[in-house]
Amino acid sequence: MDIISIIIILFSAIILHEYAHGWSAYQLGDPTAKQAGRLTLNPFKHIDPFGTVLLPAILLTLRFLGYNVFVFGWAKPVPVNFARLRNPKRDMIWVGLAGPAMNIGLAVLFSLFLKMYPGTGHYEAIGFAVFINILLAVFNMIPIPPLDGSRLVMGLLPDRYFLMYSRLERYGILIVILLLYFGLFENVILPMITFFSRLLGVQFL
């Protein structure tokens, strides 16, 4: 696949993921994303200069040079004020799940397209779209703040543990990077991607 196709598929999956967070928060009473102009599919509104452009570019370059690095990045998170939700403890779960649910829905749609048109000349690109969307869903459900899985945990935790757990957020990205370094992708995420892709009838690994 050419780099342009990879970028378009990756950006589309990430942007729709973030849009789903903002849309669900708006439906549940928090207009913060809409007021900030982030409830939009305009990709430029979601670009984080480092996480969306610089870091993936560096990692992709290293990957093409033969280094075995895990390529990842992120969009600018859609702002959500959980205190403005109608039921903050419960609704943060739905807001957190909205992004991964969007990616799972996209993966299902792409896999259905492949089943309906098995001879398509774009099998590789569509298969990659399935892979990326499953990857984003699985990766974001890691229960480490600020990833989406942590919103599920926060919504279910008793109040006395909520604050203690939420304090992990300042170290969250560092913890995730360390876990990736020690094999989280190869030993946990990749097997889950393979499992879900096979459920959808798509073989790309």
VOGU-3710 file (C-alpha; in Angstrom, 3 decimals, decimal comma):
1> mdiisiiiil> 0,000/0,000/0,000  1,148/3,549/-0,702  1,691/5,983/2,131  -1,219/8,230/1,058  -3,735/5,386/1,380  -2,345/4,475/4,796  -2,637/8,081/6,002  -6,214/8,487/4,699  -7,395/5,255/6,334  -5,617/6,016/9,610
11> fsaiilheya> -6,822/9,615/9,816  -10,412/8,644/8,980  -10,489/5,998/11,716  -8,982/8,340/14,327  -11,176/11,331/13,430  -14,406/9,309/13,476  -13,298/7,853/16,827  -12,905/11,332/18,318  -16,104/12,608/16,715  -18,018/9,746/18,356
21> hgwsayqlgd> -16,769/10,837/21,780  -17,895/14,428/21,193  -21,250/13,425/19,710  -22,097/11,056/22,565  -21,091/13,654/25,166  -23,320/16,225/23,424  -26,256/13,810/23,419  -25,702/13,181/27,136  -25,716/16,853/28,089  -22,161/18,168/27,595
31> ptakqagrlt> -21,862/20,747/24,766  -18,133/21,408/25,394  -16,930/19,798/22,144  -19,583/21,598/20,083  -18,766/24,948/21,686  -15,066/24,384/20,959  -15,814/23,683/17,290  -14,675/20,064/17,627  -17,977/18,383/16,805  -16,929/18,222/13,166
41> lnpfkhidpf> -15,449/15,799/10,646  -12,997/18,454/9,443  -9,638/16,634/9,900  -7,721/19,855/10,536  -9,731/20,447/13,715  -8,494/17,124/15,151  -4,808/17,218/14,223  -2,296/17,184/17,057  1,031/18,425/15,588  3,074/15,896/17,535
51> gtvllpaill> 0,738/12,913/17,997  -0,929/13,000/14,562  1,920/14,205/12,342  5,440/14,163/13,745  5,485/10,969/15,827  3,722/8,716/13,254  5,973/10,127/10,500  9,099/9,287/12,501  7,858/5,791/13,376  6,702/5,064/9,814
61> tlrflgynvf> 10,113/6,141/8,503  11,853/3,822/10,968  9,462/1,023/9,991  10,225/1,442/6,288  13,945/1,480/7,118  13,579/-1,971/8,639  13,342/-1,176/12,346  10,776/-3,239/14,249  8,894/-0,377/15,867  5,206/-0,118/16,738
71> vfgwakpvpv> 3,632/2,731/14,756  1,094/4,676/16,778  -0,203/8,186/17,228  -3,215/10,121/18,377  -5,533/12,937/17,402  -6,202/15,964/19,572  -8,641/14,614/22,181  -12,161/15,990/21,909  -12,815/18,056/25,066  -15,375/16,512/27,382
81> nfarlrnpkr> -16,456/18,009/30,700  -17,765/14,995/32,586  -19,267/17,250/35,274  -21,709/18,629/32,668  -23,072/15,206/31,761  -26,555/14,510/33,062  -25,309/11,533/35,068  -21,494/11,956/35,208  -20,579/8,586/36,730  -22,773/6,575/34,369
91> dmiwvglagp> -22,478/8,721/31,249  -18,676/8,820/31,242  -18,861/5,089/30,494  -20,964/5,713/27,376  -18,752/8,579/26,237  -15,648/6,426/26,723  -17,151/3,475/24,842  -18,384/5,614/21,931  -14,980/5,874/20,225  -14,136/2,138/20,272
101> amniglavlf> -17,756/1,353/19,303  -17,376/3,588/16,238  -14,206/1,721/15,222  -15,845/-1,674/15,703  -18,793/-0,526/13,606  -16,444/0,633/10,828  -14,534/-2,663/10,957  -17,799/-4,593/10,589  -18,891/-2,436/7,631  -15,569/-2,878/5,836
111> slflkmypgt> -15,595/-6,626/6,463  -19,142/-6,886/5,083  -17,995/-5,039/1,966  -15,212/-7,582/1,475  -17,708/-10,434/1,797  -20,105/-8,825/-0,680  -17,355/-8,008/-3,183  -14,637/-10,646/-2,639  -12,961/-9,894/-5,954  -12,446/-6,205/-5,286
121> ghyeaigfav> -9,126/-4,827/-6,433  -8,843/-2,865/-3,200  -8,771/-5,876/-0,867  -5,489/-4,856/0,749  -6,629/-1,308/1,529  -10,027/-2,423/2,869  -8,395/-5,200/4,895  -6,017/-2,590/6,332  -9,033/-0,440/7,263  -10,482/-3,413/9,167
131> finillavfn> -7,131/-3,933/10,904  -6,714/-0,263/11,887  -10,225/0,066/13,263  -9,941/-3,115/15,328  -6,527/-1,935/16,523  -7,911/1,435/17,650  -10,823/-0,230/19,444  -8,650/-2,771/21,261  -5,816/-0,352/22,062  -8,126/2,330/23,422
141> mipippldgs> -9,889/-0,142/25,688  -6,681/-0,667/27,684  -7,824/0,386/31,190  -5,103/2,985/31,755  -6,019/6,701/31,940  -6,483/8,592/29,685  -7,396/5,721/27,310  -11,083/4,972/26,846  -11,019/1,778/28,860  -10,232/3,841/31,940
151> rlvmgllpdr> -13,598/5,649/31,605  -15,340/2,313/31,944  -13,293/1,530/35,069  -13,913/4,995/36,567  -17,631/4,682/35,997  -17,729/1,341/37,801  -15,302/2,057/40,649  -16,615/2,934/44,107  -16,110/6,625/44,912  -13,346/5,930/47,452
161> yflmysrler> -11,129/4,450/44,706  -12,115/6,835/41,910  -9,718/9,664/42,788  -6,808/7,299/43,427  -7,273/5,667/40,025  -7,758/8,961/38,161  -4,366/10,191/39,407  -2,726/7,667/37,079  -3,705/9,905/34,146  -0,636/12,137/34,483
171> ygilivilll> 1,574/9,071/33,960  -0,755/7,198/31,602  1,042/7,680/28,285  4,386/6,787/29,865  2,865/3,608/31,348  1,408/2,641/27,946  4,747/3,225/26,174  6,534/1,072/28,746  3,952/-1,694/28,348  4,365/-1,569/24,572
181> yfglfenvil> 8,129/-1,817/25,018  7,696/-4,919/27,194  5,492/-6,711/24,654  1,937/-5,495/25,204  1,329/-5,263/21,446  2,782/-8,640/20,480  1,411/-10,583/23,446  -1,991/-8,995/24,072  -3,163/-6,538/21,401  -2,111/-8,454/18,284
191> pmitffsrll> -3,731/-11,769/19,380  -6,969/-9,875/20,111  -6,858/-8,186/16,693  -6,338/-11,594/15,065  -9,248/-13,059/17,044  -11,709/-10,298/16,146  -10,615/-10,158/12,503  -11,274/-13,886/12,165  -14,708/-13,395/13,713  -15,346/-10,914/10,909
201> gvqfl> -13,990/-13,345/8,338  -11,030/-11,192/7,341  -7,548/-12,709/7,114  -4,670/-10,282/6,866  -2,177/-11,676/9,406
//
